Amino acid sequence: MRRSILVITALFMLSAGVVKAQVTIGSTANPHSFSILELVSGGERGLRLPQMTTTERDLLQLGDLTGDVAAKAQGLQIFNTDTKCVETWNGTKWIQSCAPDPTCEEDPLCEALKSFTATPLSDADLVIALPDPNTGVSFNMKPVTGGVFYMGVQFTDPDKPNYDHADMVDDHLVNNLYDSGSGYETPVHKVGVSSFYMAEFEVTQELYEIVMGVNHSLCQYLPLDRSQAPVDQFNWYHAIAFCNKLSILTGREEVYTIPDVDFATLLYSEIPVQHMSIEFIEFGGFDPNWDTPWNNVECDFTKNGFRLPTEAEWEYAARGGQKNEYTRTLGASGIQFLYSGSNNIYDVRSFDPDCPDDVGGNLPNELGIYDMSGSLMERCWDLSGYSNCCAINPEGPAYPYDYKMSRILRGGFFSEDPSEGLTNARVSYVFYSPTFYYHNLMGLRVVTSHVE
């Protein structure tokens, strides 16, 4: 995003007028190749500060971060790979956040969580059958009884706020920030979610094509069964349009509303898409200031129609909900799984360098939900952001928001080789993407609220 990059670059000019650190975009080098600091704020992962030391960071506080510059920098965050802590500039000094904020315990929501309850659901699946002319096409929604859980990257030891990823993956991954729980996965905090239903499988190409009338999946031309292959190659706007159109098709209430958009008559070609342009090559080919009225979308969680899960709902379900003892007891007993349903990735996810596996090809988690550690990253409702404190049914940051076009994705993807550790397959791993961006690694899974 052009404006952000210019501001950030200006912040890191030291006293002699010499640029000691430059902001680079999209680097995949490990942090040890650069400095101990990495910028993780503002929805922009991958903004690195090479050759910067802790001492130079302190000079920013004593020197440049004063007056108007200090005010503009308020909220800036860096990740310190020495301490494994996020540090936030509050306008006067750097505030370190390595564990649950002790002031959170004074939050009324933390007190409310002590008595939070969710409606128990029966074990019976919610079967969704499509009407004529698609009689015979159906899918199952698994009941997810709500509750309170610890959200974020954790130790298997419930007395520790964050697990040490070095204990759980190969040593060669220890120095990779994204493998060890970045600022997007910490600090651990208590979250309460109400009961809901989640699709047993990711949306298939067959279902997507019936609802939307098109299928742009990358692997659609291979000899595969579209009723079993997950759909990909669509953006976030397509995903919410799919949810509303599926609700209309099955006689349910529409969850999403956008000014002047009638989803019943909406054409696929009318859904916002930003195409890559050489004009914006420095920003990955996309205009960082691009916007659309669709960013004003509102979600009514009291409706009985289909929608994307919130990030909290997704992680709660991936952890097995009340059917996982560790999740149910807040770590007092049981086993916390690194992946959804297992500590062995080969149980719950397949590897293919080219195309995703058919849905349900591996073992489910405790809720009977498949593929939450892959084969595709799954789109969520939330804008990119992470809560530090207690929450009940969190919906992510409110709109308008500086990075209003970045939305959360969760889960692993098919082309990451299991022998390399599968960082993004972890139940706590957080990724995000611009709403207009589409890729063959991104899919979706629908949920519906339990409406009494």
SULJO-V621761 format. One record per run of one state. SS is the DSSP state (H for helix, E for strand, - for the rest). FROM is the first residue (numbers start at 1). TO is the last residue. If there is no record, write none. Layout:
ss=SS from=FROM to=TO
ss=SS from=FROM to=TO
//
This chain:
ss=- from=1 to=1
ss=H from=2 to=11
ss=- from=12 to=12
ss=E from=13 to=13
ss=- from=14 to=18
ss=E from=19 to=19
ss=- from=20 to=22
ss=E from=23 to=25
ss=- from=26 to=30
ss=H from=31 to=33
ss=- from=34 to=36
ss=E from=37 to=39
ss=- from=40 to=46
ss=E from=47 to=49
ss=- from=50 to=53
ss=H from=54 to=64
ss=- from=65 to=66
ss=H from=67 to=72
ss=- from=73 to=76
ss=E from=77 to=80
ss=- from=81 to=84
ss=E from=85 to=89
ss=- from=90 to=93
ss=E from=94 to=97
ss=- from=98 to=101
ss=H from=102 to=106
ss=- from=107 to=107
ss=H from=108 to=113
ss=- from=114 to=125
ss=E from=126 to=129
ss=- from=130 to=137
ss=E from=138 to=144
ss=- from=145 to=146
ss=E from=147 to=151
ss=- from=152 to=164
ss=H from=165 to=167
ss=- from=168 to=170
ss=H from=171 to=173
ss=- from=174 to=176
ss=H from=177 to=179
ss=- from=180 to=188
ss=E from=189 to=193
ss=- from=194 to=195
ss=E from=196 to=199
ss=- from=200 to=203
ss=E from=204 to=204
ss=H from=205 to=212
ss=- from=213 to=228
ss=E from=229 to=230
ss=- from=231 to=235
ss=H from=236 to=249
ss=- from=250 to=255
ss=E from=256 to=257
ss=- from=258 to=267
ss=H from=268 to=270
ss=- from=271 to=277
ss=H from=278 to=283
ss=- from=284 to=292
ss=H from=293 to=296
ss=- from=297 to=297
ss=E from=298 to=299
ss=- from=300 to=305
ss=E from=306 to=308
ss=- from=309 to=310
ss=H from=311 to=318
ss=- from=319 to=320
ss=H from=321 to=323
ss=- from=324 to=324
ss=H from=325 to=328
ss=- from=329 to=338
ss=E from=339 to=339
ss=- from=340 to=341
ss=E from=342 to=342
ss=- from=343 to=344
ss=H from=345 to=348
ss=- from=349 to=357
ss=E from=358 to=358
ss=- from=359 to=376
ss=E from=377 to=383
ss=- from=384 to=390
ss=E from=391 to=392
ss=- from=393 to=405
ss=E from=406 to=410
ss=- from=411 to=417
ss=H from=418 to=420
ss=- from=421 to=422
ss=H from=423 to=425
ss=- from=426 to=429
ss=E from=430 to=434
ss=- from=435 to=441
ss=E from=442 to=443
ss=- from=444 to=445
ss=E from=446 to=449
ss=- from=450 to=452
//
